[in-house]
Structures are given as structure tokens and as C-alpha cells.
Amino acid sequence: EIVLTQSPATLSLSPGERATLSCRASQTVSRYLAWYQQKPGQAPRLLIYDTSNRATGIPARFSGSGSGTDFTLTISSLEPEDFAVYYCLQRTMWPMYTFGQGTKLLIK
Amino acid sequence: QVQLVESGGGVVQPGRSLRLSCVTSGFTFSSYGMHWVRQAPGKGLEWVAVIYYDGSNKYYADSVKGRFTISRDNSKSTLYLQMNSLTAEDAAVYYCARGSYYFDAWGQGLLVTVSS
């Protein structure tokens, strides 16, 4: 099983600041990694797929990068609606998907 | 627009069964693989099961293999999850999700509580 470790567990930032979230895999996932955003009481929403492709309707302030075992989700300038929990997901071992444990992005 | 609406959740005793349904609309259901993903209260996300677009193949997480069965009815654009021998560890919000590779559309989620 591929284990995804996200860091930090919690990130406190202010609107307008840049957010950098990390996801590290226990073995290579090539570029088959996605990022999801989840707000309280809501289903997750796909933000980024295959490392760096924005999903439909996702603002350009969200970007993804990385390869192999180390991946980053960057939010260039935080908007109030961006404060949520973010999960990474790998599909290299399809269909045995695994999620990271999440990073909670809090308003400072 | 794309919609996925789950039903069938609730409170069930340990060892009993429950069947979840996910009625979809707004897209060609028979063209997509479909998944169930769950989230225990206050916890992260866990992939549960996938079924091919035509129902020809099904795969399960080790945690539910042998107890859960995923199925679909393409004539009704509906996905199902039959859950047997439920335990406290199965208590979660269950989401149906669309996607052959990634989960790009989700239902609103359905709470399953396992309690005597």
C-alpha cells in the first residue's frame, strides 16, 4: 500500500498570503496524484489531477507541482473561501487508491 | 448539471446489513466508472469500492472485501452498495463518486451509524 503523508497537519495563514501544502508518498506515484478541497459538511471537490492539471472551474490561484514522491499544492493568494481541509490522493496503484490524512488550512 | 444523490443510510445494529443507493443525473452514467468513498466522523477519506462503467469488474478496499458488494443498474443510472456484517469501524459518511480515474463529481454524502 502506498502511504501519503501530508504536511503540515495544520496551517494558519491570513487572506492574501501564499499557502504551500506538501504531500509525500512512501513510493513513487509518478504523476498520478490529485488534490481535493473539503469544507465542513460538504463533499470533497477535485482541484488538481495528474499533479498539475486544474479541474474544471478551479481558479488559477491553485496550482500543483511535483513528481515521484514529493508533491506540492500552492494557493498563490488566499481568498476567504479557501480555508478548508485539503487531501491528496494517489491512483498509481489503481484501483487501490489512498488518500493523505489531510491538511487543515485555518484563518490566522 | 451533474447530480449524485445518495439514499439508504441510517442506524443499523452491528452484524446487520444496509443497502445504499446513489441516483445520478446530468451525465451518461453508463460511460463512467463509479466509486464509493467513506469518511469516519472527524477522520480522513477512505476509498471503498469501484465498479467499471459496464459492471464487468469490481474492486474493493481490503477493509470491506467479502462484506460489501458494489453494483449498478445503467438503465436506472443508479449505483448501489450492499453492506453486510457491519461493525463499528464501518460507521461513516458514505459518498458515491464518479470517475474512471479520479473522483470528479460527488454526492452529498450519507451517514451510516452502527450501534446497538
Interface residues (C-beta under 8 A of the other chain):
Chain A: A34 Y36 Q38 Q42 A43 P44 R45 L46 Y49 A55 T56 Y87 L89 R91 W94 P95 M96 Y97 T98 F99 G100 Q101 G102
Chain B: G44 L45 E46 W47 V50 Y59 A61 Y95 Y101 Y102 F103 D104 W106 G107 Q108 G109
